[in-house]
Amino acid sequence: MVFEEDTVENHVLRKMRRAGIVIACAAGLTFVGIAPANALSGQGWQTSDLGKNGTAVAQLAVPKGDGTIGYKYCSGVLVKPNEVLTSSDCFSFSNDPYHDVFARESTTTEDNLATKTARVTFGKDAEQNNKSQDRVYFSVRVETPASSAWGLSIVQLDRPVTGITPVSKASGITKDGTIGNLLGWETTDFVPMPGAIPTTITSNDKNIAYRALSGYEVSPLTWEQFEATGKSIPEIDMPSAGDKTAVVPGFRVKGIRVSKENTKELGSPVVTTDGKLQGILVGYDKNGQAVFLDAGEPNISDWIYRAHTQRILEKKEKVSSEKALSGQYKDLRDLMCGNPAASDMKTFESYAITNGNSTNNSINTHNEYVTNLGRPEFKYAHTDNHAPNYPVTSTNDPSYIKDISKDAPTLQAMCQPGGENRKLDLVTMYQRAITEEQHYQVERGKIQKKVTDAEIAKNLAEQAYKTAQTEEAKAYSYYKVDISDSTNKKKWEDAVANTKAKKTDMEGKVKEYNVLLELQEQVVKSLDPVVSDALGAVKNGMLELEAKVEAAQNDWADKDDAFRKAYDDAMSKYLAELKKKADNAVKAEENTTYCIGHPDDTKCGDPKGYPKAYERVNQSILDKDPYSEYLVLGGGKDQVERDLGAYAEPLNQTVPIMLEARYQIWNMTRMTDMLKKGAVLNPADKEAMRQEIMELLDKQEELKNQISTANGKMQEAATNLKKSYETVPEALKNYLKEKGYDQVIQDFNNANLAYNGAKTDLKNLDQVRDELPDAATTTQMDSLLNKASKSYANLMDILDQVTAATNKLSELNAISELAKKGLIKDDDDPTAGMTPAEKEKYEKEQAAKKAAEEAAAKKAADAAAKKAEAEAKKAAAEAEKKAKADEKRLAKALSKNTLRAEGANRVLTSIAAWKIGKFPGDSLVLVDGNVHADGLSATPFAAGLKAPILLTQWKTGLEPALMDQIKASGKKKLYLVGWQVPMTPYDEFELRDAGIDIIRIAGSDRYATSVAVNQATEPLIGASPQKPLHLYVADGIGFPDALAAGAAAGRVGGLMLLSRGTTLDPQTYNYISNLGQTRPLKITAVGGPAVTAIKNTPWPTTMSVEIDPVMGSDRYETAAKLSTTLPGTTAAVLATGEKFADALAGGSLAVDQNAALVLTKSKELPNAAYQSLQRYGSEKTIVVGGPAAVSAKVAELVNGATLKNPDSVNIEGTLAAREQVKAAVAAKALEDQKNALETVKGMIKNGSDLQSVMNQLGIGSVDQLAKLLSQPAGTYGT
């Protein structure tokens, strides 16, 4: 992994963009609905017609994942019903939001909910804030191609998108004249509108690109030209490209302006007029210009539209038992209200008991009847019945909300109790939304107060001005009575001055009032609706879930009622038969009494009516006791018939509701934040806006001169071409027409028209310059910025158009001149224009030349075959010899697994060391890379944070590569050690905007800084009174011993302080003494100066201190001896001991890798270092620094033979092998140039443009090309 340096120009451009972000936020530009400086915009931008399949353009809101509720935006396009294509720099996380919601931990905040799930909307659906279940989708899986060079991600959604047609697969790579639409989003902070920029892609727009770490590197070669050269990498355009397979086809879209927050544009697609995906914005070059990947390239398009692996989501499904179903019901209820008030809850068993009275009444009536009948033996035994009998039917009796309300405040009040440990629910999120709305209203009230105060001040100023005018008139009237009265004259003059002052004050108060009034109007127009809609969206989501919970409760109760009714019916039938039996028993007794001996005789006698007839009893009913059947486990009818899949889908539907609520709460939070920024309008903010406009105006004259110069060159090129065209024979005129003469002239005419249009844009810039001094309000300033930005962008496009036309004119003129010299002839008739004698002579010469060429070719072929055979034998022998040598060297290698962390400078090397390690902490430590003083004590501190140490060298801000890496890291804190580490307001704003807190630890000098850093380290390593503490002390005037000591302290969880040579600084002494009063200390003095300092220091007798000196004959032996004191070492980190920078970054890496820090000389490996590597580095050694720091000789001692290590950050194999590869590449490039010279004439005739020929030859002018073409074959480069 090699980190390339940013150019100065790149840094300046980035600084301009950072400054623009600061200015826009400070000045309240975010309130302007059109947000011109931040929109994906350009010539022809419109939102009315997105073209065929244009509604497939997607907006992705991606959580920042930093523990806050923040999002960032980017774009994409629907390529399948449930798949969106975007840039991998936009989004690359796979995550199951259903798992996140269902397995959410106990919390009352939504900040950490589904932090790796993107919110996806399409087309104009993004403008809506209602029916989120129909228009909002969420990511569940991301798939990236095997080649990261493509810069693509396929984002799979939680469900198929309905109502939108995906874009279709392109028919092939972009052709000259491809027409389509660039689709994207306005980046306004309010209503995001999708839009389109019509574009036509010509051959001049096509290019190739390479995805480097510092941004895309782009070459004007087309993909076809690149393939025609055998995919030979244009090294000037692509200095970082080492693999031709990583070069991709691309194109540019003319006339667009890159936004300041350009991540919002990532993933913007280019869709052809027939709805096919032709390209996608994957990143930016070093100048900040958009790079579009050609999605029509077959390998790329096949990957996009292939069958991607689909994620199996942890959605809820139909369950297999009533117990599991009751669990799903409870989950659904908890998602709405995790802990409602106990007074609002009731179990379903209590519901069953309450509703079981009818059955109990029936039983009581029956029992009372049979008792009165005198037959108590027929009483029903189970007098306390309720169905379902939950202890029998289920072991999990769920509770329900007895008076569940559709009224939001009532529902909110009901769910207020419950403490801090309940799982996140919709009611809690609604409460958060209400709180955010209250915060918003507080900030809104501040603006209202400012408006009111400003209005009062304005009115008072106006009144004061009127009073001053009255006083002035009065004073003048007195003065006119006697103009010689000097006293009255002085009063009048004072009154005039007072009136003028009051007028100036009044005008200032009026302007201030107007600015604040405008701000208030923008709040009402823009922010209020967003906050209101967002609160409504969360509320609607909560009430929608309430309806699902209520339906689930009703469903459960309905099933209980059905069960209860069946039980009640069975009981009624049973009691009816039991009553018959009791009645029959009474009749039998009476019959016996009155019909002695003949109780059943129908002619019993008196009294009349006897014997009584018996009722028929259905014994089969009496054989099945309802209680035993329904209310006893295993009774046969003891289970309630429930739909075991009833609650799965409502649960699944709740997930998008919760995720949307999270997003809308953030929406409210950022509106409040914008209100805070907008409420602080002041003269400084206005001046910042003015400066941004002036930056554009200051470039006006330079751009005007560039356009004028380019136009002059174009006119000259056109004159030369036309003149040349008129002087060539008719056959060559036809040849030039075939080469595009008519189209080139047409392009020239179009460029002429564009040049004439530049006057309008220059006039607009002049108007902006004239109006700027009088602009007082945000709207006025923003209008001027929009006007200046558009005019400047138009002028840049005109310059591009004129330059492109000039290049085409010059190329064709060069071909014409070559043709006139006879170097290029018409393919159809090379003898055109010759006399018969000349023609005969030409034909004889050609025949003789052909015969000679054939003979020479045969001779050359024979010689080449012999040479090839000899070279093959020689190569085979050398390969065998090298293999044996490598085998011997590998046997002697100090390390089986060697990796290298290397950058173009010490700053980038520290980044490489970071990237090769793990460093799981949430922080970074940044130190000065120029002077060692402050950074030496940082290693134990970084170890406590589990963080890397990074270096910076610039004094005017952080290096762009460093800034980009820090922002993209996802870390939460950046610690600056010492006062030498720069932090400009622009850098601080950008880092804080990325969610990174900045903490500086510094003292008055290196020793005070060391003490401060160690004090900050104490809690990280668990230092406390009575607990033994290990201190390391090393010399702070030099650096080598302190580098090793810092790494050792980090390994053992100790501290590291600096000595002032052979003495201790008072600050250091006091710090150590104070520590020693409360705990036992072990002090390891590292190196000669520190050993002397520690031994000569009179420590207080109240201290318990053990002193352990570690000292070698030199810095290398000292580091080696110190490494032997560290238990559990499993690897080695090797860095030069001659300079401090690489070893300082390597120290934190050594802690991370549980490795020994080994110091070496740059040109040779000291014996002590050799022995350390043998002891600790045999399994793994990481070399920190490039060849200048650790030479090839040293590296090969460590590495042995070529080791192909996929984890190596920069170098694959030994340095010697790398040099051989570079030499072979250079030789091949020279051979390619020679071959290109031989084929150039044919390339021109076969339609290749002159620029591609010149690119391949590596030359910069037509004159050079003509000179080369005049040389004999094989003399190139001589």
Sequence and secondary structure as in RCSB ss.txt:
>XXXX:A:sequence
MVFEEDTVENHVLRKMRRAGIVIACAAGLTFVGIAPANALSGQGWQTSDLGKNGTAVAQLAVPKGDGTIGYKYCS
GVLVKPNEVLTSSDCFSFSNDPYHDVFARESTTTEDNLATKTARVTFGKDAEQNNKSQDRVYFSVRVETPASSAW
GLSIVQLDRPVTGITPVSKASGITKDGTIGNLLGWETTDFVPMPGAIPTTITSNDKNIAYRALSGYEVSPLTWEQ
FEATGKSIPEIDMPSAGDKTAVVPGFRVKGIRVSKENTKELGSPVVTTDGKLQGILVGYDKNGQAVFLDAGEPNI
SDWIYRAHTQRILEKKEKVSSEKALSGQYKDLRDLMCGNPAASDMKTFESYAITNGNSTNNSINTHNEYVTNLGR
PEFKYAHTDNHAPNYPVTSTNDPSYIKDISKDAPTLQAMCQPGGENRKLDLVTMYQRAITEEQHYQVERGKIQKK
VTDAEIAKNLAEQAYKTAQTEEAKAYSYYKVDISDSTNKKKWEDAVANTKAKKTDMEGKVKEYNVLLELQEQVVK
SLDPVVSDALGAVKNGMLELEAKVEAAQNDWADKDDAFRKAYDDAMSKYLAELKKKADNAVKAEENTTYCIGHPD
DTKCGDPKGYPKAYERVNQSILDKDPYSEYLVLGGGKDQVERDLGAYAEPLNQTVPIMLEARYQIWNMTRMTDML
KKGAVLNPADKEAMRQEIMELLDKQEELKNQISTANGKMQEAATNLKKSYETVPEALKNYLKEKGYDQVIQDFNN
ANLAYNGAKTDLKNLDQVRDELPDAATTTQMDSLLNKASKSYANLMDILDQVTAATNKLSELNAISELAKKGLIK
DDDDPTAGMTPAEKEKYEKEQAAKKAAEEAAAKKAADAAAKKAEAEAKKAAAEAEKKAKADEKRLAKALSKNTLR
AEGANRVLTSIAAWKIGKFPGDSLVLVDGNVHADGLSATPFAAGLKAPILLTQWKTGLEPALMDQIKASGKKKLY
LVGWQVPMTPYDEFELRDAGIDIIRIAGSDRYATSVAVNQATEPLIGASPQKPLHLYVADGIGFPDALAAGAAAG
RVGGLMLLSRGTTLDPQTYNYISNLGQTRPLKITAVGGPAVTAIKNTPWPTTMSVEIDPVMGSDRYETAAKLSTT
LPGTTAAVLATGEKFADALAGGSLAVDQNAALVLTKSKELPNAAYQSLQRYGSEKTIVVGGPAAVSAKVAELVNG
ATLKNPDSVNIEGTLAAREQVKAAVAAKALEDQKNALETVKGMIKNGSDLQSVMNQLGIGSVDQLAKLLSQPAGT
YGT
>XXXX:A:secstr
       HHHHHHHHHHHHHHHHHHHHTGGG TT GGGS EETT BSS   TTGGGEEEEEEE  SSSS EEEEE
EEEEETTEEEEETTT      HHHHHHT  B S STTTTTT  EEEEGGGGG  S HHHH EEEEEEE  S GGG
 EEEEEESS   S    EE SSS  TTEEEEEEEE   SSS  EEEEEEEE TTTEEEEEEETTEEEEES  HHH
HHHTTS   TTT TT   GGGEEEEE  TTEE  SSGGGTTT EEEETTSEEEEEEEEEBTTS EEEEETTSHHH
HHHHHS             SSHHHHHHHHHHHHHHH SS  GGGEEEHHHHHHHTTHHHHHHHHHHHHHHHHTT 
GGGS S  S  SS HHHH S   EEETT  SSHHHHHHHT  S S SB  HHHHHHHHHHHHHHHHHHHHHHHHH
HHHHHHHHHHHHHHHHHHHHHHHHHHHHHHH TT HHHHHHHHHHHHHHHHHHHHHHHHHHHHHHHHHHHHHIII
IIHHHHHHHHHHHHHHHHHHHHHHHHHHHHHHHHHHHHHHHHHHHHHHHHHHHHHHHHHHHHHHHHHHHSTT TT
 TT  SSTT S       HHHHTS HHHHHSSTTSSS S    TTTTHHHHHHHHHHHHHHHHHHHHHHHHHHHH
HHHTT  HHHHHHHHHHHHHHHHTHHHHHHHHHHHHHHHHHHHHHHHHHHHHS HHHHHHHHHTTHHHHHHHHHH
HHHHHHHHHHHHHHHHHHHHHGGG  SHHHHHHHHHHHHHHHHHHHHHHHHHHHHHHHHHHHHHHHHHHHTTSS 
 SS TTTT  HHHHHHHHHHHHHHHHHHHHHHHHHHHHHHHHHHHHHHHHHHHHHHHHHHHHHHHHH S SSEEE
E  SSHHHHHHHHHHHS   SSEEEEEESS STGGGGHHHHHHHHT  EEEE  SSS  HHHHHHHHHT  SEEE
EESTTS   HHHHHHHHHTT EEEEE  SSHHHHHHHHHHHHHHHHT  TTS EEEEEEESSSSHHHHHHHHHHH
HHT EEEEEBTTB  HHHHHHHHHHHTTS EEEEEESHHHHHHHHTS   TT  EEEEEE  SSHHHHHHHHHTT
STT  EEEEEESSSSHHHHHHHHHHHHTTEEEEEE SSS  HHHHHHHHHH SS EEEES TTTS HHHHHHHH 
S    TT SS  S HHHHHHHHHHHHHHHHHHHHHHHHHHHHHHHTT  HHHHHHHHT   HHHHHHHHTS TT 
TT 
